[in-house]
Structure formats: structure tokens, C-alpha cells
Amino acid sequence: MKRNIFIDFAYLITLAATFGAVVVLGAVAAPIIFHTENVLHYAVLDSYNAGIIMGEIFHRFSYWVYFLAFFVTVYELIMYKKGQRDSIIFASSVTVVFSSLMFSAIYSPKIISMQRLGAEATQSDTFKNIHLASELDFKILATALFILFIRRLMLLKLL
């Protein structure tokens, strides 16, 4: 059974890059954009406008996340067909795919559509609950990506 190491490497790089992007967007970009007063010593953006910027960043990131969901699905199905079955990989890859699709297809569009209704809509309990759920989904995505990356490394005997 001949393996294509380049595809395995591309898969691992994709997982690692996406994990890095999720961490940077959630832990670095969002706090800076929402708290410009900590960087510039005066508020440049109010919460609504900062949310519009973050919404656009997450909307653009959604294209990458769609690609990730497709790549993980195809790669893991091929590995499964080749007999490389592992319950940890199965659980984490399913979690990656579903949390990716939840983020890109449900949470981001709903948040952006509510933002388009105006600042009042972003103060509602519905918006706050959707936003909280999207943050939780992003954390689940990061955790599942990390687990999938480590387990794939272990199975490829690179770790």
C-alpha cells in the first residue's frame, strides 16, 4: 500500500494552519478590534462597528473553513476506505466538519444578517445567544482540529 506523503503533509499543514487561524482570530484579532482603546488609548470603534469588521473577517474566513470541511471529509473517507480506522480520528473529524459547517453556514450568516438590521438588533438577546453559540462552536472547532492533528501525526508515526 503506497502512500502519497505530499497529500498527508498538505492535510497536516491545512489542519495546523486552520488551528492557528482560529486561535489568532479568536484570541488576538477579536480582542484588539473590540478594544481599540487599549491599543490607541482612545476608542476608535464602537462595539457595533467593531462587530461589523469582525463579521467581515469571519465571513471571509468562512471560505477557508468550507474548504477545510471538504478536505477533511474527502481525506478521512479515503483513509477509512484504506482501512485506517480510528475512533478518535472519526470523532474529531466529524466534529471538525460539523462545527466548520455550523460556523460558516449558520452562525456567520445569521450574525451578519442581524448586523445589517442595525445596532439595535445586535443588542437583542437573540443576537447575544447566537454570538455566544458561535464562540462556543469556534472553541469546539479549535479543540477538534488540535486532536485530529495530533492523532494523525501519531498514526503517520511522525510524532
N, C-alpha and C positions, 0 to 999 in steps of 0.2 A: 504494500500500500504506500504509494509515493505521495508525499505531502508537498504542497506548494508553500514554502516558508515565507514568500513575499506576501501572500494573502493573509497568512497568520499574523505577520508583522503589521500589515496595514490594519487588520482588525484590532490588534492590541493598541496601536497608535490612535486609532479612532476612539476606542474606549477611554484611553488615558487623556486624550485631548478634550473629549467631551466632559469628562470628570473635572478636568482643570477649568474648563469654561464655566461649568455650573458653579464651582467654588468661587471663581473670580467674579462672576455676575452677582451671586448671592451675598458673598462676604466682603467684596471690595467695591464694585461699581454701585450697587444699590445704596449702601450707607453714605458714600460720597455724594451721590446725586441728591439724595433726600436730606442731607445735612451739609449743604454748601457753606453754611455759617461756620462750621468747624474748620474748614479749609481756608476760606477767604475772610473770616472774621466779620462777615455780614451776610445776610441771606440774599442770595441771588434769585433763587426759585422758591415759589411757594409749593406746598405739598401737591397741589393739583398739577401744576406744570412739570414738576419733577416726575410725577406719575406718568404723564404723557410721554416724557423722554424714556423712562424705563419701559413703558409699554411698547414703544417703537423698537427698543433694543431687544426685548423679548420676542416681539413679532419677527424680527429678522433672524434671531437665533432659532426660531421655530423651524425654519427651513432646514437648518443643520440637524435639528432633532428629528425631523421626518426622515432624513437620510439615515440617521443613526438607527431608527426603528426598523427601517427596511434592511439595512446591512446586518444588524443583529439577527433579524428573522431569517434571512437567507443563509447567513453563515452557520447559525446554530442548527437549522434544519439539515444542512449538508453534513455537519458534524454528527448529528443524530443518525442520519441515514448511513454514515460510515461506521456506525457502531460506537461512537464516542458518547455514551450516555452517562449523565451525572446529574444527580438530583439537585445539587447546589447550583450548577450551571443552568439547569432547566428553570428553577425557581427565580434565580436572579435575572436571567434573560427575559422571561415572561414579565417580570416586574419592570425591567428597563423598557420593554416595548410598550406595555400598558401605561406606565407613568409618562413616557415620552408622548404618546398619543393623547393622553389626558391633558398634558401641559399645552401641546401645540394645537390640538383640535378643539379643546373645550375651554380651558381656563384663559389662555391668552385672548382668543376672540371675544369671550364674554367680558373680560376686563376692559378691552379696548372699546367694545360697543357701549359699555356703561360710561366710559370716559367721554365718549362722543356726545352723550346726553348732557354733559356739563358737570361742574364742580359739585352741584347738589346731589347728583346721582352717586358720586364717589363717597358721600358721607352716609349713605344708607347702610343698614345692617346687612342687606343682601350683598352689596359690594364688599363689605368687610369680611363676610363669610367666604365669598368666592376667593378673595385675595388670601385669606388665611389658608384655605384649602390648597391654593396654588403654591404657597410657600411650603406647606407640608409635602405636597407632591414633588416639589423640587428637591427637598431633602431626601425623600424616598428614592428618587432618581439617582442622586449622588451616591447614596449607600449601595444601591443595586449595581451601579456602574463599578464601584470600587470592589465589591465582592466578585462580580463577574470577571473583572480584570485579573485579580489575584488568583482566582480559581483557574482561569485559562492559562496563566503563567505556570501554575503548578502542573497542570496536565500536559503542557508542552515541555515540561522539565527544564524551564528556563529559570526557575526560582530555587 
